[in-house]
Amino acid sequence: AATAPRIPPTRLALHHFDINYSLQLKELWPSVRAGLLCEQKYGALLNNFSPLDHVTQELELLNATDFVSEATKKVQSVAAAEEAGRGESSEGRMVMHAETMTQAEISPPLRASISSNIKCYTFPRGDITRFRPARPNTLGILDYYLMDAASLLPVLALNVQPDDFVLDLCAAPGGKTLALLQTGACGHLAANDISISRTKRLYQILHSYVPKEIRKTVSVTSCDGRDWERLEGGTFHKVLVDVPCTTDRHSVMEDDNNIFHKRRTKERQMLPMLQLQLLMAGILATRPGGEVVYSTCSLSPLQNEHVIERALEIAETQFNIAIHVEDLSHFRTLFRDTFSFFSDCRLGELVLPHLTANFGPMYFCKLCRM
């Protein structure tokens, strides 16, 4: 008998997403689908370990802007307007709102959460200019790292403070690890990934972007992240848990290493369990008062909010750990000029791909261990 034609994993992924995400995203799905199937947009994460003046000049001449500092300026302008306009009429406040945002839209954590040294340049909405490849300086250190700019939001949400002990539990290929180092605040950074081959890529990035004396503050390991609590439980101020997921954009675009390949069906079905185990390891690696940011590059609630809800339950019932979910809705207000956010997440925030701002998907949620 003739064998049935093999359906490419990209087609299987798109079919799966059409069924599930059309229910979740409703009328937004056609637009998100188009974004997923088109070329991804990148940001240029500037390397603070390399001289930056000529790079910023070059990028600004191309009409790119640093989306992090633009957001900081918004906060400062609101604070200044609030200070200057305590006796102003409501009309004046309405004009100010049209230009920036109201004080009510800015929650207290906002002021701290973006006092960051991270600089990432993006082109405006609708501008699909590509960045040139990174170039080395005289010491061989590259000037910027090209990445999905939405990948920086979990790092900004983690809000690393000076001398924090930080764990990046699933660190490879290394973009978020590099961003954590750009904060200049990590007292020590533990970067771990279960995959030895992917850890090699992480080493390459550290060697290409980070001077030797800074690399000494980073320890790179290749352990199963689920075992981390047994290795170093309760020691970190901040933990990033950027878990393996269905990598939705890759799944509809690339047949290589695609989790929707028939032979990987079981692995795909087990993802939410793996994600939960990794998040629990991250929570247990955090000291009381510490913070965890969980992130994926999937739109799936089963890999996003459901994992968070289950982790909160297990932390309380099995470990007697109370967890507070931090409200990150101010990120929506702050970065709305750069990213398209989904407004209906039960927990955390979700960046949706959009043809005019084709970043993401990127889900992130911040947990505080009480």
C-alpha positions as CSV (number, residue, x, y, z in Angstrom):
1,A,0.0,0.0,0.0
2,A,1.2,3.5,-0.7
3,T,2.4,5.4,2.3
4,A,0.5,8.6,3.2
5,P,2.4,11.8,2.2
6,R,4.5,13.2,5.0
7,I,3.1,16.5,6.3
8,P,5.9,18.9,7.1
9,P,6.1,19.9,10.8
10,T,5.6,23.6,9.9
11,R,2.2,22.7,8.4
12,L,1.3,20.6,11.4
13,A,2.3,23.5,13.7
14,L,0.2,26.0,11.8
15,H,-2.8,23.6,11.8
16,H,-2.4,23.1,15.6
17,F,-2.2,26.9,16.1
18,D,-5.2,27.7,13.8
19,I,-7.4,25.4,16.0
20,N,-6.1,26.5,19.4
21,Y,-5.1,30.2,19.0
22,S,-8.2,31.2,17.0
23,L,-10.2,30.2,20.2
24,Q,-7.8,32.1,22.5
25,L,-7.1,35.2,20.4
26,K,-10.4,35.3,18.5
27,E,-10.4,38.2,16.0
28,L,-6.7,39.0,16.7
29,W,-5.5,35.6,15.4
30,P,-5.5,36.4,11.6
31,S,-3.2,39.4,12.3
32,V,-0.9,37.4,14.7
33,R,-0.8,34.5,12.3
34,A,0.3,36.8,9.5
35,G,3.0,38.2,11.8
36,L,4.3,34.7,12.7
37,L,4.6,33.8,9.0
38,C,6.5,37.0,8.1
39,E,10.1,38.0,8.8
40,Q,10.8,38.6,12.4
41,K,11.9,42.1,13.6
42,Y,15.1,42.5,15.6
43,G,16.5,44.9,18.1
44,A,20.2,45.7,18.6
45,L,21.2,45.2,22.2
46,L,24.2,47.5,22.7
47,N,27.3,46.0,24.3
48,N,28.2,48.2,27.2
49,F,31.6,46.5,27.3
50,S,32.5,48.1,23.9
51,P,32.8,51.9,23.1
52,L,29.3,53.0,22.1
53,D,29.5,56.6,20.8
54,H,30.0,55.8,17.1
55,V,27.4,52.9,17.3
56,T,24.6,55.1,18.8
57,Q,25.3,57.8,16.3
58,E,25.2,55.4,13.4
59,L,21.9,53.8,14.6
60,E,20.3,57.2,15.3
61,L,21.1,58.3,11.8
62,L,19.2,55.3,10.5
63,N,16.2,56.5,12.6
64,A,16.5,53.7,15.2
65,T,15.8,54.6,18.8
66,D,16.6,53.0,22.2
67,F,13.2,51.7,23.3
68,V,14.3,51.3,26.9
69,S,15.5,54.9,27.3
70,E,12.4,56.2,25.4
71,A,10.2,54.5,28.0
72,T,12.4,56.0,30.8
73,K,11.9,59.5,29.3
74,K,8.1,58.9,29.4
75,V,8.2,58.2,33.1
76,Q,10.4,61.2,33.8
77,S,8.1,63.5,31.7
78,V,5.0,62.3,33.6
79,A,6.8,62.8,37.0
80,A,7.9,66.3,35.9
81,A,4.4,67.2,34.6
82,E,2.9,65.9,37.8
83,E,5.3,68.0,39.9
84,A,4.7,71.2,37.7
85,G,1.0,70.7,37.4
86,R,-0.3,70.1,40.9
87,G,-2.4,73.2,40.6
88,E,-3.2,72.9,36.9
89,S,-6.7,72.5,35.5
90,S,-8.0,69.1,34.5
91,E,-7.8,70.3,30.9
92,G,-4.1,70.6,31.2
93,R,-3.8,67.1,32.5
94,M,-5.9,65.8,29.7
95,V,-3.5,67.3,27.1
96,M,-0.5,65.8,29.0
97,H,-2.3,62.4,28.9
98,A,-2.6,62.6,25.1
99,E,1.1,63.2,24.8
100,T,2.4,60.6,27.3
101,M,0.4,58.8,30.0
102,T,-1.3,59.6,33.2
103,Q,0.1,59.1,36.7
104,A,-2.6,56.5,37.3
105,E,-1.1,54.4,34.5
106,I,2.3,54.3,36.2
107,S,2.6,52.1,39.2
108,P,5.3,52.4,41.8
109,P,7.4,49.4,40.6
110,L,7.7,51.1,37.2
111,R,10.2,53.7,38.4
112,A,12.6,51.0,39.6
113,S,12.0,48.4,36.9
114,I,13.5,50.4,34.1
115,S,16.4,52.2,35.9
116,S,18.5,49.9,33.8
117,N,21.7,50.2,31.9
118,I,20.2,48.0,29.1
119,K,20.1,49.9,25.7
120,C,18.3,48.3,22.8
121,Y,17.8,50.1,19.5
122,T,14.7,49.2,17.3
123,F,13.4,50.7,14.1
124,P,9.9,52.4,14.3
125,R,6.7,50.6,13.8
126,G,6.2,49.7,10.1
127,D,10.0,50.2,9.4
128,I,11.5,46.8,8.3
129,T,15.1,48.0,7.9
130,R,17.6,45.4,8.8
131,F,20.5,46.0,11.1
132,R,24.0,45.4,9.8
133,P,25.9,42.4,11.3
134,A,27.8,43.2,14.6
135,R,31.4,44.4,14.3
136,P,34.3,43.8,16.6
137,N,36.3,46.6,18.2
138,T,40.1,46.6,18.5
139,L,40.0,44.1,21.3
140,G,37.7,41.8,19.3
141,I,34.6,42.6,21.4
142,L,31.4,42.9,19.3
143,D,29.4,46.2,19.4
144,Y,25.9,44.8,19.6
145,Y,23.8,41.6,19.7
146,L,20.8,41.2,17.4
147,M,17.9,39.6,19.1
148,D,14.1,39.8,19.3
149,A,13.7,43.0,21.4
150,A,10.7,41.4,23.2
151,S,13.2,39.0,24.8
152,L,14.6,41.9,26.9
153,L,11.2,42.4,28.7
154,P,11.7,39.4,31.0
155,V,15.2,40.7,31.9
156,L,13.8,44.3,32.5
157,A,11.0,42.7,34.6
158,L,13.6,40.9,36.8
159,N,15.0,44.3,37.8
160,V,18.4,43.2,38.9
161,Q,19.8,45.3,41.7
162,P,23.5,45.9,42.6
163,D,25.3,42.8,43.9
164,D,22.3,40.5,43.3
165,F,23.1,36.8,43.0
166,V,21.3,35.9,39.7
167,L,20.5,32.5,38.2
168,D,19.6,32.1,34.5
169,L,18.3,28.5,34.7
170,C,17.8,27.8,31.0
171,A,20.4,30.2,29.6
172,A,21.4,29.0,26.1
173,P,21.9,30.3,23.5
174,G,22.7,33.3,25.7
175,G,20.9,36.5,24.6
176,K,19.2,37.0,28.0
177,T,22.4,36.1,29.8
178,L,24.2,38.8,27.9
179,A,21.4,41.2,28.7
180,L,21.6,40.4,32.4
181,L,25.3,41.2,32.3
182,Q,24.6,44.5,30.5
183,T,22.7,45.7,33.6
184,G,26.2,45.9,35.3
185,A,24.4,44.9,38.6
186,C,25.0,41.1,38.9
187,G,27.2,40.3,41.9
188,H,27.4,36.8,40.6
189,L,25.6,35.2,37.6
190,A,25.0,31.5,37.3
191,A,24.1,30.6,33.7
192,N,22.9,27.0,33.2
193,D,21.6,24.9,30.4
194,I,21.0,21.2,30.1
195,S,22.3,21.0,26.5
196,I,26.0,20.8,26.3
197,S,26.0,21.8,22.6
198,R,23.8,24.9,23.3
199,T,26.1,25.7,26.3
200,K,29.0,25.9,23.8
201,R,27.0,28.6,22.0
202,L,26.6,30.5,25.3
203,Y,30.4,30.3,25.8
204,Q,30.9,31.7,22.3
205,I,28.6,34.7,23.1
206,L,30.3,35.4,26.4
207,H,33.7,35.3,24.6
208,S,32.5,37.6,21.8
209,Y,30.9,40.2,23.9
210,V,32.3,40.2,27.5
211,P,35.8,41.1,28.7
212,K,37.7,38.4,30.6
213,E,37.4,40.2,34.0
214,I,33.6,40.3,33.7
215,R,33.4,36.7,32.6
216,K,35.0,35.7,35.9
217,T,31.7,36.7,37.6
218,V,29.8,34.2,35.5
219,S,29.7,30.5,36.2
220,V,28.4,28.3,33.3
221,T,27.0,24.9,34.0
222,S,25.3,22.1,32.0
223,C,22.9,20.6,34.6
224,D,19.3,19.5,34.3
225,G,17.6,22.7,35.7
226,R,15.0,20.5,37.4
227,D,17.7,19.4,39.9
228,W,18.9,22.9,40.7
229,E,17.2,23.1,44.1
230,R,19.3,20.1,45.2
231,L,22.5,21.9,44.1
232,E,22.0,25.4,45.3
233,G,18.5,25.9,46.9
234,G,17.4,29.1,48.4
235,T,20.5,31.2,47.5
236,F,19.5,33.6,44.7
237,H,18.0,37.1,44.8
238,K,16.8,36.9,41.2
239,V,16.1,33.9,39.0
240,L,15.2,33.9,35.3
241,V,13.3,30.7,34.1
242,D,13.1,31.0,30.3
243,V,11.8,27.6,29.6
244,P,11.9,25.3,26.5
245,C,8.6,25.7,24.7
246,T,6.9,25.2,21.3
247,T,8.9,28.3,20.0
248,D,5.8,29.2,17.9
249,R,7.6,31.4,15.4
250,H,10.3,28.8,14.7
251,S,7.6,26.0,14.5
252,V,5.7,27.6,11.6
253,M,8.8,28.7,9.7
254,E,11.6,26.0,10.1
255,D,11.3,22.3,9.5
256,D,14.7,21.7,11.1
257,N,14.7,21.0,14.9
258,N,10.9,21.4,14.9
259,I,9.0,20.2,18.0
260,F,6.0,19.4,15.8
261,H,7.9,16.7,14.0
262,K,5.9,13.4,14.4
263,R,8.7,11.7,16.3
264,R,8.7,14.6,18.9
265,T,5.0,14.3,19.7
266,K,5.5,12.9,23.2
267,E,8.2,15.5,24.0
268,R,5.8,18.3,22.9
269,Q,2.9,16.9,25.0
270,M,5.2,16.8,28.0
271,L,6.4,20.4,27.7
272,P,3.9,21.9,30.3
273,M,5.1,19.3,32.9
274,L,8.8,20.1,32.1
275,Q,8.0,23.8,32.3
276,L,6.3,23.4,35.7
277,Q,9.3,21.4,37.1
278,L,11.7,24.0,35.9
279,L,9.7,26.9,37.4
280,M,9.4,25.0,40.7
281,A,13.2,24.5,40.7
282,G,13.6,28.3,40.0
283,I,11.2,29.1,42.9
284,L,13.1,26.8,45.3
285,A,16.5,28.3,44.2
286,T,15.3,31.7,45.3
287,R,15.8,33.0,48.8
288,P,12.8,34.3,50.7
289,G,12.1,37.8,49.4
290,G,13.7,36.9,46.1
291,E,12.0,37.1,42.7
292,V,11.5,34.8,39.7
293,V,10.6,35.7,36.1
294,Y,9.1,32.9,34.1
295,S,9.1,33.3,30.3
296,T,8.3,31.5,27.0
297,C,8.2,32.4,23.3
298,S,4.8,30.7,22.9
299,L,1.2,32.1,22.8
300,S,-0.1,28.9,24.5
301,P,-2.0,29.5,27.8
302,L,-1.1,25.8,28.7
303,Q,2.6,26.8,28.6
304,N,2.0,30.2,30.2
305,E,-0.7,31.1,32.7
306,H,-1.6,27.4,33.5
307,V,2.0,26.7,34.4
308,I,2.1,29.7,36.7
309,E,-1.2,28.7,38.4
310,R,-0.1,25.2,39.0
311,A,3.3,26.3,40.4
312,L,1.6,28.7,42.9
313,E,-0.6,25.8,44.1
314,I,2.4,23.4,44.5
315,A,4.5,26.0,46.2
316,E,1.9,26.5,48.8
317,T,0.6,23.0,49.3
318,Q,3.8,21.0,49.1
319,F,6.5,23.5,50.2
320,N,4.5,25.9,52.3
321,I,5.9,28.8,50.2
322,A,3.6,31.8,49.6
323,I,4.1,33.4,46.2
324,H,2.9,36.9,45.1
325,V,2.3,37.4,41.4
326,E,3.5,41.0,40.6
327,D,1.3,43.1,38.4
328,L,3.4,44.0,35.2
329,S,0.5,45.8,33.4
330,H,2.6,49.0,33.5
331,F,4.9,47.4,30.9
332,R,2.0,47.5,28.5
333,T,1.7,51.3,28.9
334,L,5.4,51.8,28.9
335,F,6.3,49.9,25.8
336,R,3.2,50.2,23.8
337,D,5.0,52.3,21.1
338,T,7.4,49.4,20.4
339,F,5.4,46.2,21.0
340,S,1.8,44.9,20.6
341,F,0.5,43.4,23.9
342,F,-2.4,41.0,24.5
343,S,-4.8,42.7,26.9
344,D,-6.5,39.5,28.2
345,C,-3.7,37.6,30.0
346,R,-5.0,36.3,33.4
347,L,-1.5,36.4,34.8
348,G,1.7,38.0,33.3
349,E,2.1,39.8,30.0
350,L,2.2,38.6,26.4
351,V,3.7,40.3,23.4
352,L,1.9,39.4,20.2
353,P,3.5,39.4,16.7
354,H,2.1,42.1,14.5
355,L,3.1,43.1,11.0
356,T,4.0,46.6,12.0
357,A,5.9,45.5,15.1
358,N,6.9,41.9,14.4
359,F,8.5,41.0,17.7
360,G,7.5,38.0,19.9
361,P,5.6,36.0,20.9
362,M,7.0,36.6,24.3
363,Y,5.2,35.7,27.6
364,F,6.6,36.8,30.9
365,C,5.3,36.7,34.5
366,K,7.0,37.8,37.7
367,L,6.7,35.9,41.0
368,C,7.9,37.1,44.4
369,R,8.8,34.5,47.1
370,M,7.4,35.7,50.4
